[in-house]
Amino acid sequence: MPVKTIRLKAIEARRYVDLKNRPRQIRIDHNSTVTQFIASGANNATVEFQYTTSYGPVGVIRMEGSLVYEDKEARKAADMWGKTKKMPDKVASEIHTAIMHACVPEAVFIAKDLALPPPIPLPQVNIGKGTKPAPSAGPEVA
């Protein structure tokens, strides 16, 4: 993977409403934004980013950081971003995926501390309805 190092610089998190007053249904949105993309060598670039998990009027988690992108096309992608604020789709996919993989697990722990729902869907275990009949002997498995 071309993303070599990810470092967080800042974390800000806030719950806006009291636990008793929070709505039952909360929309959770994720956003990652590249704020700088600068070539730092022949095959390296430094990428500054922001990541946000928004809980609407309930709360927010924000992170800022940087990563090192290492690829033979790094300089070309940095030049393109400098001129148009866009990058090739492959590069954008790799960078935003790396940002999400680094920030979402952190956001899960922060959300727990603030009594916000986790920013990932938790698996649902369905026992009974619509499932195959359980064998007559053996342990129950969910």
N, C-alpha and C positions, 0 to 999 in steps of 0.2 A: 504494500500500500504506500502511495507516495506521501502521505501525511506522516511525518516523523515525530514531532514533538508538539504537545498541546499543553499550554499553561494558562491557568485562569489568573486574571489580574484583580477582578472585583466581583463581588457577589452582593446583590441587594434583594431583599425579600420582605414582603409586607402583606399582612392580612388586614383588610379594610373594615370588615364587619365582625361583630361579636359572634361567638360560636352559636349562641341561642337564636340569632337573627339571620343566619346564613340560609340561602334558598336550598331546597332539596335537589334541584337540577342545576348543575353548573357546567357551562361550556368551557372547555380547556383548549386553548390555542397555543401552538408552538411556532416560533419564528427564529430563524437564524439569519443574520445579516453580515456580509463582509463589509468592513468599513475601510480597510486598506489592503492593498495587494502589491507588495514592493519586491522586485527582484533583489536578491542579496548575494547572488553568485551566478555562475554559468548555468547551473542546474537547480538552483534553490530560490525560493521566494518566502518572504515572511508575510503572513496573512493575519490581520487584526479582525476580530469578529465580536458580535454581540448575539446573545441568545436570550430569548424571553419566553417564559411560560405565563400566559395571561389567564386569569380566572374571572374575567369580566369585572363586575363591581365588587367581587369578593376578595381578590388579592392578585399579587404578581410576584414572579421570581425573575430576576435579571442577572445575567453573567456577562462579563467581558473577558476576553483573552486573546491569545495569539497562538499560531501554529506555524510550523515549518513545512512547506510543501516542496518536495524534492522529486523532480521529474525533468526529463530532457526538454519538455515544452514549458517549463516554469517561467522562464524569461519572456517567452512569447505571450503566455497567458497574462503575466503581470503587465506587459505593455498594452495588451488589448484592454485589460481592466482600467488602466490609467487613462485611456482615451475614451472609452465608451461606458465604463462602469459595468461591463459585462465580461464574462469569461466563457471559454468553450464549455459545452454541456458536460462533457466527460469530467473536466476539471471541477466544475461547479458541483457535480454530483459527488465526487470524492471528498471535496472540502466540506460541503454541508452534511454529508453522512458522518464524517469524522466529528464535526461539531456536535451533532445530535448524540452520537455514541458517547461522547465525553460529558456532555451537559445534562442529559436526561437522567442518568443515574444519580448525579449530584442533586438535581431538582427533586427527586423522589425523597431523599433524606431531609432536605430543607422543608418540603411540603409536610412531612410528618411532624417536624418540630413546630410548625405553625398551625397544625390541625387543619391543613388543606387536603383535599383529595389528591392521591398520587397522580402525576401527570402521564400515567400510562394506564391502559385498560387492564384491570386485573382479570385473570381467568375466572369464568363461572363454572362451577361444578354442578351438573344436573344429575340427580339420582332419581330413578323411577320413570317419569314420563318420557316416552319416546326412545328409551334405551333398550338394548338387547336384554332379554331375560337373564338374570344372574344364574350362574351354575348352582346346583342344589347343595354343593359342599365346597368349602374353601373360604378364604378370607374375603371380606368385602373390600373392594378397591374403588377409589374415587378418581 
